[in-house]
Amino acid sequence: MSVRLVAYSTFAVQLFVTFLLEVMGGAGAIWGCSEAAAVRFGPNNNAWRVISTSVGLLCFGRWVSLYIAKRPPYKDTEVLAEVLLQILGGAGAIWGMLEIVGVRVNYSADLNDCHFQDVNGAWAPGYETCRNTYTACRIATLFVFIWFVLRWQATNLLPSWRCLKWFNHWVGTFVLEVCGGAGAVWGVSEVAGPSGHSLRKGWGDEYYGQPSFDVWRVVCACVFALCLVHWVVVRMVLKPKENVKETGTAQQYGSFPATPERPILAA
């Protein structure tokens, strides 16, 4: 009985994590990378909401096929999924985390424009000095994007140094599976709803959206903690097989995904 309970619990956790990283993560990757690439900004945010939502729906269909219907993956769609989840997902995760921790801020450099409205008592790092770090964060995200491109094709593009393999594995999976979880929630919270009425407000909204930022920072911190625990269990305790091809998440490692008919403890 206890083994079956563990199996059902493990299966439920795996469904939640894969939905977070592979469905919400797909939509969040498009939303974040489009802003990092400077192709998304205030006037066209709603258009990019439609695009991000459409990508999220396609990812949801893939998730249902793989994890609910248990169908084998299609080679062509998995290549697209790898690009979306491993490359754009990695860059988007860093782009989102930079804003969550208060490094990426978007205040006007003009003190009068910046302080035209207050932040309603929110944390709002950088508000007092009217800091704007978007350019620096875009450069940092570009380097992360290039790293994930090289990591994706590491066999062909990178030397087989042990230290580099260690870095690509541990740091790469941490960014994708831990930071990616928090970044997915952060991005999707702004995608959900039209401009000015989304779950998480943006820089162009009242108070620069900062009171809303504080609320979602708490939510993302909880998601980050859950994803960190999952990452430690999957990566360090279960020790996944190294020859399994990644898709940017913790799926298909070792005895995962567990099912009630095939409990993880019996694998």
Number of C-alpha atoms within 10 A of each C-alpha: 6 7 13 16 12 17 21 19 16 20 21 15 15 20 18 12 20 21 20 22 30 31 25 27 36 31 31 35 33 25 28 26 25 18 18 23 12 12 11 18 13 12 9 11 19 16 12 18 23 16 16 25 22 14 22 22 16 14 21 18 12 21 18 15 14 14 18 10 10 10 11 9 11 10 9 8 10 14 12 12 20 18 17 23 30 29 25 27 36 31 30 35 31 24 29 26 22 19 19 21 12 14 18 22 21 19 22 15 12 12 14 10 11 18 16 9 11 15 15 13 9 17 13 19 15 16 21 12 14 19 19 17 16 20 13 12 19 19 13 16 23 17 13 20 21 13 17 22 18 16 21 20 10 16 10 10 11 13 10 11 9 9 9 13 16 11 13 18 14 12 12 19 21 19 21 30 30 24 27 37 31 30 35 29 24 28 25 25 17 22 25 16 15 15 20 15 12 15 17 24 24 19 15 15 14 16 20 22 19 24 18 17 22 16 12 21 19 12 14 21 16 13 22 20 15 15 22 17 13 19 21 14 12 18 19 10 10 15 13 17 12 10 7 11 11 16 21 27 26 23 23 15 20 18 19 19 20 26 19 16 9 16 21 21 12 9 9
